């Protein structure tokens, strides 16, 4: 598997034990490159301090969950990475705010490693299919006047390409 096809995953939490659990779930998995971010300062933006935006953000909801999710929700949708939220969804406000922040999955603790891996694989599949759909070739045949054969040419080229 080449470096370009690896999914860059950032694991974010305010608790080392949770980061260890998330990292353990991904340790032997192929297709993911992960890094961990232990938030110990006053920042509520889970993406603060990252050199580049990851392909997927796995965020553990801690005591500052509301501010963290609001920070992500305020960013433009095209600049937010796909989000997997880990934590309790018992409160409807958590679920609503997670959806506004762009959450693709909500996983409860204790974490089931297979659920996290399956969620990351779905995001990876979506990423590959959207990338492939942007790599299409468009060919246009324009005629200067009626009867010059542009339709005949277009049909024959289409037939050859199929």
N, C-alpha and C positions, 0 to 999 in steps of 0.2 A: 504494500500500500504506500503510495507516494505521499509526501508531506502536504501537498495541496489538497488532497482528499480527506485529510484528518479533520475532525470537528474540534475546534478550539473551545474548550469548556472552562469557565471560571466558576469556582465554588466559593460562595461568600457566606460568612457567618460571623457572629460575635462570640461564638463558643468553640474552643479548640476541639472538644469531644465530638461535636457535630461535624466539623470539618474532617476529622479523622474517619468518621463513619461514612461520609460521602466519598472521601478519597478511597477508602477500602472497597466501596462498591464499584469503583472504576479502575482499580489497580490492574487487573488482568484483562481488561477489555481491549479489543483491537478496534481501531478506527477513531479513537478519542485521544486528544492531547489535553490534559487538564492542569490547571494551576489553582492554588488555593489562596484565598485572601481573608485573613483574619482582621476584622475591623475592630480596632482598639481606640481609635480617636473619636472625635465628636462628629465626624462626617456621617450624614445619613444617605448620601448617594452611593449605592453599591458599586458604581462604575468609577468612582473618584480614584484617581491615581493610576488607573490602568493606561498603559501606553497605547493600546489599540482596543477597539471594541471586539469582544469575543463573539464567536458564532452562537454560543448559548451561555446564558447566565443562570446558574442554579443558586437561588437565594433562600437561605434559612431564615424564617421569620423569628426574630427575637423580640426583645422588649420595645424596640423602636420600629416595629413593623409598619406602623401607619406612615411615619415620616419616610421610611425607605421606599415603600410602594408609591407614595405621592411623588417622591423625587423622580422615580422612573416614569410615572404617568405624565409628568410635566414635560418630558423630553419628546421631541417629534417622533412619530411612529417609525419613520424610516431610519432613525438613528438609534433605536433601541434594539438590542439583541432579543431573540426569542427567550422567554423567561420560563423557568420551572421553579415553582414555589414549593418549599418544603416546610411543613408546619401544620398547625391545627386550622381547619377551616370550619370550626364549629360556629363561629360568628359570621353572620351574613355580610357584615361590613368588610371582613377580610376577603371574602370571595369577590365581592363587588369591586373593591379597590385593586385586587390582584388582576382581575379582568381588564380594568382600565389601564393598568400598567403593562398589559400585553402578555399575561401569563398563558402559556400553552397547556400546562399541566399543574395540578395541585396534588402533592404527595404528602401523606401523613407520616408522622414519626410514631413508632420506630420505623425506620426506612426499610423497605423491601428492595434489595439491590436490583432484582429483575425488573421492577417497575421503573426505576431510574434509567436503567439501560434501555428498556423498551421506549421510554419517552425520548431519550436522546437519539435513538435510531429513527424514530418517526420524524424528528426535526431534521436529521441528516438526510433522510429520503426526500423530504420536502425541499430542502436546500438544493440537492442535486437536480431534482426535476425542474425547479424554477430556473436554475442556472442553464440547464439544457434548453429550456424554452426560449431563453434570450439569445441563443446562439443560432437562430434560424437565418436562412438566406432568402432574400426577397428579390425576385427578378420581375421586371416590368417590361412589357412590350407596348410601345406607343406608336400609333400610326399618324402620319401627317395628313392623310385624307382617306376617305372611305375607299375600300377596294384595293388597298395596296398589299394585303396579305398578312397583316399583323396577327389576326385571329388564327389563321392557318399555322403561322410560325409558333405562336404561343401554345397551341394545342399539340403540335408535334414535339416541342421541347418538353412540355409537361409529360407526354407519353414516354419519352426517352428517360426522363428523370425518375419516373415511377418504376 
